[in-house]
Amino acid sequence: MFHKKSRAAALAALAVSVALIATGCAAGDSGSGSGDGGGSDNLAITFLPKNLGNPYFDTSSSGAKEAIDEFKGTFAEVGPAEATPDAQVSYINTLTQQGVGAIAVSANDPEAICDALNEARDAGVKVVTFDSDTNPDCRDLFINQADAEGIAKVQVDLIADQIGGSGEIAILSASANATNQNAWIDLMETYLASDYPDITLVETVYGDDDDQTSFDKTAALLQTHPDLKGIISPTTVGIAAAARYLSTSEYKGKVALTGLGTPNQLREYVEDGTITAFALWNPADLGYLTAYAAKALIEGDITGAEGDTFDAGKLGEYTVGADGVVLLGDPFEFNADNIADFDF
Ligand code: RAM
């Protein structure tokens, strides 16, 4: 169901998204967001992922669309082909000009899009980050998929178990500036040092959430470190590319691979023994929760202050925590015994 998209397909998706926005604006919502805390009925909410063509964000957007259809707003998705630090700026500027009610963005960099987001907010647009945050002073809320310590711990515990608690490991990350991956990597390093002194992290490389780059970086890691026992890839793009490389190489079953992946992308590699277990949360729920949070901000039900509560449809009621963060839940571990139960 979620196949890797070609760049042409990604661009076609972009064109459709732009058309959707145009339709949303023509539908005549009442201008931009409240700006005065009084609330607005402009439920045009546009999702801006790190990049297009990533099944993880296809799934988060499908959850967002479900939510926005429920409350009869206007869903759209736009985004760059590449997950570079400032690639999202021009999209944010366009959305500000269009006067959407809210932008929901997964940031490629904590700082690079801040000015554009604050201009949007000055114009009355609500800004919700999800998945990968900006600095807190450039958004109203951050919808966090799971506690960062928990995400770091599950991946380190998995690799430690898979390599027998000692030896060399490497990390294949997303882009070098990604807020979420960098936070998790810091915490993984701390946890490795305190709990697994016999495991050595020899290198961290960056596949830029690009399939081919991630594939090539995997090959290079294995060549550079002949004693490598395992790879952690805390990105759905990276782990799928690394699995594809390992599955037809001499390292299959010898070099362990874990991290954060989608069940649909990794199913064949769990079945062929390249991967034994990995983790993630439900990206559809993340998109769904983000959409409801945006609605609550637009309508003036919440401002993003700690203790604010809002209704998130089928997920129930959520409370805003410190620093404007809303937590979705816990990461989940997938393996051969349960992967058949999931379809995303
Ligand atoms: C990729 C992206 C995303 C991250 C997941 C785990 O899809 O980098 O930001 O949350 O992996």
Boltz pocket constraint, residues with backbone or C-beta under 6 A from the ligand:
constraints:
  - pocket:
      binder: B
      contacts: [[A, 50], [A, 54], [A, 56], [A, 57], [A, 106], [A, 131], [A, 132], [A, 174], [A, 178], [A, 180], [A, 209], [A, 234], [A, 235], [A, 236], [A, 237], [A, 260], [A, 261]]
      max_distance: 6.0
